[in-house]
Every structure is written in C-alpha cells, then in structure tokens.
Amino acid sequence: MTTTSIRQRIEDRLNLVEQMLISQQHLSDPAEVLDALATVSKFYSVLSEEQREFVQAARWAVEERKDWMTAPG
C-alpha cells in the first residue's frame, strides 16, 4: 500500500468522523463514533498536529456528551 493511499484512507476516516459529529451522532450513538475514532487513532503517530487536535476534540465531545458546535477547535 502506498503512502498516498494510506493518507487518503486516514483523510476519509477523519471526514467520516467529522460528518458523524456534525450530525450529532456522538450524542445518540457514542459507541459508533468511538469505533470510528479508533480507526483513526491507530495512525496517531503520522497524523498532523491539526488532525491530532481534531481527534482529541472529537473524543472530548463524545466523552462529555457536548454538542459539536460547542466543542473546542
């Protein structure tokens, strides 16, 4: 698998998590959002600082059951 395809897979997964948060799915089905976050978190060492901050903010929103619009970042 090429670096480009790995990076694209990571971007696709981040986009999925973002859509889940925007639709507030983390409030109705937090387990599914945490599962999606887990598929990104395994690549944490290669994520950009911005992507890491997004993952941390997303996890915070799920754990604290916060509306995504009020989440940091």
N, C-alpha and C positions, 0 to 999 in steps of 0.2 A: 504494500500500500504506500502511495507516495505521500510526502509531507503535505502537498496541496490538498489531497483528498481527506487527510486526517483533519487539517484545519477547516475544511468545508464541513465535515461531519460535526466538528465542535461548534461552528457557527450555526449550523442547522439546529443543533440541540439547544443552544442558547436562545435562538429565535423561538423555539417551541416553548421553552420556559417563560420567556417574555410574554408570549401570547396567553399562556395559562394565567400569568399574573394579571395582565391587563383585563382579562375576563373574570378576574377574582376567583378563579377556580381553586386557589390555595385556601380559600375560606370554606368552600363546600367539599373539597376533596384533597386535603393536605397531603395524604399519603401518595397520591398520584404525582403531585408536584414534587414532593421529596424524592420520589423514584426518578423523575426526570432530572432533577438536580444531581442525583447520584451519577447519572450517565455523563454529566459534565465534570463533576468533581474529580473523577478519576484522571482527568487530564490537567489537574490544577497546576502542576509544575510547568506546563507550557502555555498557560493562559497569560494574556497580557494583564497589566495592572488593572485596567478598566474592566476587563472580563472578571477578574477575581473580585473586584469590588461589587460588581453586579451579582455574582453568585452569593457573596456574603449578605448583601441587601435582600436578595430573594429569600435566602434561608431565614433571615430575621423576620421578614414579612410573614412567612409560613409559621414559624415558631411562636411569634407574638400575635398571630391572627390579626394583622393590620391590613387595612385597605391598601392596595398597591400605590395608589396616588399619594399616600401619606408616608410611604417608605422612603428612607434616605437614598440619595443617589438618583 
